[in-house]
Amino acid sequence: MRIRKLFKFENAHIVRNCSSDRCKFSIHGHSYQVELILEAYALDNGQMVYDFGLLKSSIKDMIDSFDHAITFWNKDDSEYIRACKNFSARWVSLPVSPSAEQFSRVIFFWARHILKQTQMQNGESLVKVYSVIVHETATGYAQCFEYDVDNEQMGKLHLTEFAFSDQVKAEWSDPKMYEKLLQGEKFVNPLVKAQVVNAKL
C-alpha cells in the first residue's frame, strides 16, 4: 500500500548548462510542490502505512530547508556562491545542479536516510520511499524512483556533500538533525500508549 504527503516551498536558483538562457544565466524562483510517496506491505498498530503526523518532523524540516532560500550547485562559480552566502541568510549547497529532477533525487535521498535511521514505535513495518514528485510549475514536474537516486550517471549523492546555512539549521526543530544523519544516529518516533477499543461488529 502507498500513501502520499504533499509539501510546499518557495526557492530561488540558477540551473547551469540547461537550454533556456533565462534559467542558466539568471536567478529565478519557483513555487514548488513535493509529493512524497511512501509504501509498506503491512500496516502499523493504527492500521496505517505511516502516520502522517510523523512526517511533520525531520523529513518536513529537511524539505523546508529549501523554503525562501537560494539553492546552488557546489561546483558553480565561486564568486556566485560567495554572493549567495553573503546576501542570503537561508541557503543550501547541493552536490548537483538544482533542477526539479535533482530536487526530487535529493529529497528522496534525504527521506530514505531518515526513515532508515528512525526507530519505529508503533508496529511500522519496512516503510520506504516509493517515489518523490517535484512540481516546479503548474504544468511540469520531475518524478524520482529509487534507481534514479542510486544512478551515479545522474550525479553521485553523499550525505557529506550537502551544506546548510546557519539560519536554515537554526529553524529546524532539532538544530543538530543533519549531524545525526551524518553520524548515523537514531531518530526516535514518539512512544504510543496502547489503547484498546471494543468495537461492535
N, C-alpha and C positions, 0 to 999 in steps of 0.2 A: 504494500500500500504506500501511496505517496501523499505528502502534504506540501502546501505552498505557503510561504510567508513573503509579504511584499515590504520592501524597504525603499526609502527615497533619499536622495542627496543632491545638492547643487555643487557643481565642481567646474573649475577652470583648468585649461591645459593647452599645450600645443602638441599636435601629432606630427612629428617629423617624418619626412620621406613619403608622405601619402600623396595622392594625385591632386587633391584640391589645394590651390595656393592659399586660400583663406585659412585652411586648417593647419597647414605646415609652417606658415610664416607668422601667424597672429595668435595671440592669446584669445581664447574664446571659451564660452561655457555652455553647459547643458543642464537640464533638469532631469536627472537620471531616476529610473525606477528599476529596482532589482528584485527579481523573483528567485528566491532560494527554495529549491525543491528537495525535500528530504524523503528517504524511503526506509522502510523496515519490513521484515517478513513476519513480525509479531507485534502485538500491541502491549503497552505498559499496563500497570495496575489501574490506571484511569481509562483504559481502553483507547489510548491514543498512540500514534506513532511517536510523537514527541510533543510535550506541552508547549503551545505557542508562547506562553509566558516565559519559558526558559530561554527563548531566542531574543528576549529583551535585554540580556546582559552582555556577555563577552562578544558574541557574534554581532549583535547590533552595534556595540561600541566600535568594533573594528571597521564595519561598513561606514559608520558615522564619521570615522576619521576623514573621509573624503568630503564631508559636507562643509560648504563655504570655505573650501581650501583650494590651493593650487597644487596640482599633481604634476610631477616631472619625471622624465626618464633620467636615471643617474649617469647615463652616457651622453647627455645633452651638453651643449656649450657651457663651459664652466662659469662664464660671466652671467649667462642667463640663470643658471642655478643659484649663483650668489645673489642675484637680484630677487629671485623668488623668495629666498630665505630672509633677505633684508627687509623686503616690503610686504611680506605676508606673515602674520602670526601663526596661521594654520597652513602647513604644507606637508605633503607626503612624497617621498622619493621612492620610485619603483625601479626594479632591475629590467623593466621592459617599458616600451612606449605606452602612454596612457590612452590607448584606443578602447572602444567599447569591448572589443574582443579580449584585450588584455585585462580590462577591469573584471570581466566575467571569469577569467582564469585565476586572477589574484584573489577574488572573493571566494571562489571555490576552494582554492589552496588554503586560505586562512580558516574557513569554516571547517574544512576537513581536519586540519590540525587541532582546532579547538575541540571538536567532537571526539577525536581520538584521545585527547588528554583530559576528557571530562569523566569524573567519577559519577556514574548514574546512581540515583537513589530511589527510583520508583518502578523498577522492573523493565526499564527500556532495554531493548534487545537489538544490538548491532545496527543502530541508527547511523545512516551515512548520507552524504550529499549525493543526490542523483544528478542534479543539473543546476546551473545558475544562468539566468537570462538577464542581460543588462539592456534595458531600453534607453537608448541615447536620445531619441526623438519619438514623436508620436507614430512615426512610420518605419523606424528602423531599430533593430535590436541585434545583439550577438548572444548566442547560446553556447555554453561550455559543458562538456561532459568530462568524466574522469580521464579518459585517454587524451583529451586535449591538454589537461593540466600537466600530465606526465610526458607530453611530446616536446622534447628539447629543441626540435626544429622551430617551435613557436617561441623559444626563449626559455632558458632554464630558470626555474624559480627556487630560491633557497631562502629560508627564514632570515638569515643574517644579512641579506642584501636589501632589506627594506629599512626606511628611516622615517621617523615622525617628528614633527616639531614639538617643542616643549608644551606649547599651548594645546596641541591635539592630545598629547598624553595626559595633561592635567585635567582634561574634560572626560576622560574615561572613568567609569565607576571604580575601577581599580587601576591607578596610575602605573602599576608595575605589571600590568597584564601582558605586555609584549615580552618583558623579561621572563615571565613564567613560560610563555610559549617557547622562547629560545632555550630555556633550561629544562624543558620537558616536565615542568611541574603540573600537578593535577588541578583542574578546575572542578570544584565540588558543587554539584547541584544541591539545592535545599532538601533536607530530610523531610519526607512526607509522613505525617502521622496517620496511622491506619484508621480507617473509618468503615464500619460495617453498616450497610443499608439493607434492611429487609424489604425486598421487592416482592410485591404480589403479582403473580403472573396470571 
